[in-house]
Amino acid sequence: MRAFIPISKPNITEKEISYVNAAVTSTWVSSLGEYIIKFEKDFASFCGVDYAVSVFNGTVAIHLALEALGIGEGDEVIMPNLSFIATANAVLHARAVPVFADIEPDTLCIDANDIERKITGKTKAIMPVHLYGHPANMNSILKIASEHDLLVIEDAAEAHGAKAFGKTVGSFGKCATFSFYGNKIITTGEGGMITTNDQVLDKRLRHLRDHAMLKEKRYWHDTLGFNYRMTNLQAALGCAQLERVGFLLSRRNEILRTYEKHLAGVKRLSLNKHADWAEPSCWLVCMEIQGASEKERDEFMIHLNQAGIDSRPYFFPMSFMPYINMPVDTPVTFEKYKIGLNLPTYIDLSEEEIEYVCSVIKKYL
Ligand SMILES: Cc1ncc(COP(=O)(O)O)c(C=O)c1O
C-alpha cells in the first residue's frame, strides 16, 4: 500500500539538527543568542535589505509592522481579497480597516488598477501579498503608492526569494513581512521576519517587539509594547535552512516542472502561470479546473484524498468571513477561489510520486 502523500513537509537535515542541538546545548534557549543575530543578518542579506527583525510568526510580523508605522484606528489598508486570513486579521488587530481589491487572473496577486479605485482619504497603506510564491507587480504598486503618498507593506509570507523585475521580494516596500511556519519555503517551526531599509523603523520594531522597554532604563516602558520575540532555537533552525535556501528553491521549481511535464495537454486544467517580469518561488503548485463549480472542485479533492493524495483549496475570499462580511466587488477573486487547489509540493516528493498524482488527476478529468 502506497503511503499517503501530504500537501507539504519540511526538509530537515543533519545541519538543522546540529544547529538546534548547539542552541539547546548553549543554554541560550530564549530570545537572546548568537543564532538570532546571525539569522537576522543573513536574512537581510538574502533579501538585499539593510535590516531584518525576527518575530514569533508571520501574523505578528504584520501586526508589529502596522503598529510601528502608526497605522491604527480607522486607517484603511488596501489588500487583495484572496490571501490567507492573517493578512486581514493583523490589520483588524491594529484596529485598522482592511479594504479588499481584486486580483489579476494570472499572477493571483493584487490588481494595481483596482487599488486605484479603492483609494479614499483614509487610505494609509497598500499591502500586496506575493501569493503562492508569485510576486505582485511591485513596479505598478510603488508608482501608485508614491502618487498617493501611501506606505507599502509587502506580505511576503509565501514567497521567500521570489523576484519581480530582477529584485527580491521583501526589498520593495517601506517594509515586508515573512512567515517561517512549517509548510513555508524555509521554516523555523513557527516564526516570522520584518525586512526594511529604514533604520528608524528597524529601531522602533525592535523596541515594540520587546515590551517597549527602554535600552537605557531597564523595566521602564514608554509605550504599550508586545512580546513578539523569536527564540534562539527557532533561529538556529532558520540559519540552517537559510544556508540551504538555494537548493530548497530550485527543488520546488523542479517539482513544478515535473507536474507540468506530466499534466501537459490535459483539458480544463492549468498550473501556475507567471508574468514575464517575475521569477516566482514555487511555494505551492497551483492547479485550476476551468469552469468548475466549488462543489466540483471539492469533489475532485475528495477523490484525490481517497487515492491517498492530500490537497488544499485556494483561500476563500477574506471578505466572506462572518466577522468581516463586507460586500465587495472583486469578480476575479470570486471566480478563482472556486476553481483552484494546491497539489503536494515538498522537497522530498519523488518523480514517481508526482507521476502517480498526475495519473490520478488525468484519469479523473
Ligand atoms: C499570506 C500569508 N500572510 C501571513 C501569514 C501568517 O504567517 P504565520 O502563519 O507564520 O502567522 C501566512 C501564513 O501562513 C500567509 O500565508
The ligand as a Gaussian input file, in Angstrom:
#p B3LYP/6-31G(d) Opt

LIG

0 1
 C       -0.080000      35.311000       3.001000
 C        0.187000      34.998000       4.429000
 N        0.278000      36.011000       5.307000
 C        0.533000      35.796000       6.607000
 C        0.716000      34.531000       7.101000
 C        0.901000      34.343000       8.580000
 O        2.029000      33.647000       8.938000
 P        2.048000      32.735000      10.259000
 O        1.275000      31.518000       9.974000
 O        3.510000      32.473000      10.440000
 O        1.483000      33.550000      11.363000
 C        0.654000      33.450000       6.235000
 C        0.900000      32.094000       6.730000
 O        0.567000      31.135000       6.789000
 C        0.362000      33.672000       4.865000
 O        0.256000      32.655000       4.003000

